[in-house]
Amino acid sequence: MLEQLIGSQEVLIAIAMMASIVYLSRVGGYLLGLQVRHIGGLRPVLEALPGCAFMAILVPAVRQGNPIEIIALLCVIVLMWKTNSVVLATTTGMAVLVLGGSALEMIRLL
């Protein structure tokens, strides 16, 4: 079945279109950034965007989550606020999810 799906022309067209959209959005963002960089009032907005984008992805995923996921979200929020390091916040959030989920599963087994 996988061979049929990969071999179909529709799938190849979809993959090519997605790759084109991703490439064009990155190039367009880069070119737009070159032009917008010179506008002084937008600098604080551009510096805040990575955190905003990160939270826009995380909050809906955790909205219906269990307590471990909420704790992981709080850890990510605090670390992003204090350190402004996406790598540290993401790593810590994932560690809380993995270790917290394992601990929660062990407690349920007892």
C-alpha positions as CSV (number, residue, x, y, z in Angstrom):
1,M,0.0,0.0,0.0
2,L,2.8,2.4,0.8
3,E,4.4,1.8,-2.6
4,Q,1.1,2.7,-4.3
5,L,0.8,5.9,-2.2
6,I,4.3,7.1,-2.9
7,G,4.1,6.1,-6.5
8,S,0.9,8.1,-7.2
9,Q,1.3,11.3,-9.1
10,E,-1.0,13.3,-6.7
11,V,1.3,12.6,-3.8
12,L,4.4,13.7,-5.7
13,I,2.6,16.9,-6.8
14,A,1.5,17.6,-3.2
15,I,5.1,17.1,-1.9
16,A,6.5,19.4,-4.6
17,M,3.9,22.0,-3.8
18,M,4.6,21.9,-0.1
19,A,8.3,22.2,-0.7
20,S,7.8,25.1,-3.0
21,I,5.5,26.9,-0.4
22,V,8.0,26.4,2.4
23,Y,10.9,27.6,0.2
24,L,9.0,30.6,-1.0
25,S,7.8,31.6,2.5
26,R,11.4,31.4,3.8
27,V,12.8,33.5,1.0
28,G,9.9,35.9,1.2
29,G,10.4,36.3,4.9
30,Y,14.1,36.9,4.5
31,L,13.5,39.5,1.8
32,L,10.8,41.2,3.8
33,G,13.1,41.2,6.8
34,L,15.8,43.0,4.9
35,Q,13.3,45.8,4.1
36,V,11.6,46.0,7.5
37,R,14.8,45.9,9.5
38,H,15.3,49.6,8.7
39,I,12.1,50.7,10.4
40,G,13.0,51.6,14.0
41,G,9.6,51.1,15.6
42,L,9.3,47.5,14.5
43,R,12.4,46.3,16.2
44,P,10.7,45.3,19.5
45,V,7.9,43.6,17.7
46,L,10.4,41.6,15.6
47,E,12.4,40.6,18.7
48,A,9.2,39.3,20.4
49,L,8.0,37.3,17.5
50,P,9.9,34.0,18.2
51,G,8.3,33.7,21.7
52,C,4.9,34.6,20.4
53,A,5.1,32.0,17.7
54,F,6.3,29.4,20.2
55,M,3.4,30.1,22.5
56,A,0.9,30.1,19.6
57,I,2.0,26.5,18.9
58,L,2.2,25.4,22.5
59,V,-0.9,26.8,24.2
60,P,-3.6,25.1,22.0
61,A,-1.8,21.8,22.4
62,V,-1.8,22.0,26.2
63,R,-5.2,23.6,26.6
64,Q,-6.9,20.2,27.0
65,G,-3.9,18.6,28.6
66,N,-3.3,16.7,31.8
67,P,-1.4,18.2,34.8
68,I,2.0,17.1,33.5
69,E,1.5,19.0,30.3
70,I,0.4,22.1,32.1
71,I,3.5,21.9,34.3
72,A,5.6,21.5,31.2
73,L,4.0,24.6,29.7
74,L,4.6,26.6,32.8
75,C,8.3,25.6,32.8
76,V,8.6,26.7,29.1
77,I,6.9,30.0,29.8
78,V,9.2,30.8,32.8
79,L,12.3,29.7,31.0
80,M,11.5,31.7,27.9
81,W,10.7,34.7,30.0
82,K,13.9,34.5,32.1
83,T,16.5,33.2,29.6
84,N,14.9,33.9,26.2
85,S,16.5,30.6,25.0
86,V,14.2,28.6,22.8
87,V,16.5,25.6,22.9
88,L,16.6,25.5,26.7
89,A,12.9,26.1,27.1
90,T,12.0,23.4,24.5
91,T,14.4,20.9,26.0
92,T,13.2,21.4,29.5
93,G,9.5,21.3,28.4
94,M,10.1,18.0,26.6
95,A,12.0,16.6,29.6
96,V,9.2,17.5,32.0
97,L,6.7,15.8,29.6
98,V,8.8,12.6,29.2
99,L,9.9,12.2,32.9
100,G,6.5,13.5,34.3
101,G,4.6,11.1,32.0
102,S,6.8,8.2,33.1
103,A,6.4,9.1,36.8
104,L,2.6,9.5,36.4
105,E,2.5,6.0,34.8
106,M,4.5,4.5,37.6
107,I,2.2,6.0,40.2
108,R,-0.9,4.6,38.4
109,L,0.7,1.2,38.4
110,L,1.1,1.2,42.2
